[in-house]
Amino acid sequence: MILIFKHIKKAFIALLLIGFSVNSSHSQDIEFGQYGTYTIELEDIGLEDLVFQGPINSGSGIHEVELIDSKVLSIIGVKYLDVDVDITADGKLYLDGDPSYDTDPERSIPFTLDAAFANNGENNVSASKPIGIANTPSMISGTARFPILSRRQQPPGPPPTPPTGDFDQSLVNETAYLYFYGQIDVGNVVAGSYRGTITVTVEYR
Amino acid sequence: MYKKLLGLIITALLPVFAVAQSQQNVSISVSATVSGTIEMITINTVDFDDIEQEGSVIRVDPIFGERSGKMVARGTPNAEFRVDYIRERELVNLDGEGIIFFNYEVAGNRIDDQETAELLDQDIRDLQFNEEGEFYFWIGGTIDMSDVNPGSYQGEFTIEIEYI
């Protein structure tokens, strides 16, 4: 009897374990990037930063950089893999880039960031999809997750060959593009150069 | 049994903590230059008093003429600007009937030196303030005196400056 009970107890624990492992796995989401040593590159395309072109006068209100004039970054990586993109920035541009002017409305300009990505293998804003950005006066943040190459409603392809001595990642690389644009709202500010920084991080999912 | 169970769970969690993901960062600069106001200061007006007349035309050379008018524009240091002015202005006779036409000529320089100034003879010119935010103009021109009533004539000169 005791023996049977022991067996039951084992079976119960085994069931518990299976139950636990089912709950902890998210469908069939396999994070290949966690186990491989695939490289990812994030490159700045074009020489110029995100510049709001002049003339910009004090009190002149909204000035815009449109999607078509975006600052562009490229992500080069394994086309089968998903990437997480993390975007952060200050919600203002500061006179001479000095963040100590954060509470000084005469030396800071509210900044609203917009972003988009294209993962169809082409640097083309017309095929881009927007990235949700939370804009607040103190902080801008946004995230996106997408495959380097869109699967176009097809089931995902085979998993990439695990990196070995013979593995040539360049054969399975593709390029996705990130676009950054937005607006500033110029109040009654002192004349001068206003600057801010957007930090973009990409990693394999 | 519980130890085994705990061991299994820890083993299951290990890969999550042993993550070695490839990650890349890039910083993008965002910038905007806010221009200040532009101030125009007249230093000298164009002086035609008792000027020597050759034929019917009086001319004050904006580059080499001592009688030329002088103005200084003050704005944002090193900022580019565009200048435009009306070439021909009417001067009216303050003492009676008659008008004469003044054809303006303007020269400009980033430094306060008339003789090295450049004649601004195109319709619209793109120029740049110097490091102190100043730009100098010398104003001259010609008047045809062939059919002019006696009197004292006065008119104005308009120059437009805007940031590019």
Interface residues (C-beta under 8 A of the other chain):
Chain A: K9 K10 I13 L17 F20 S21 S24 G33 Q34 Y35 T37 Y38 T39 I40 E41 L42 E43 D44 D49 L50 V51 F52 G54 P55 I56 N57 S58 H63 K71 L73 I75 A89 L93 I109 F111 F180 G182 I184 V186 V189 V190 A191 G192 S193 Y194 R195 G196 T197 I198 T199 V200 T201 V202 E203 Y204
Chain B: M1 L5 L8 I9 A12 P15 V19 A20 Q21 S22 Q23 Q24 N25 V26 S27 I28 S29 V30 S31 A32 T33 V34 S35 G36 T76 A79 E162 Y163 I164
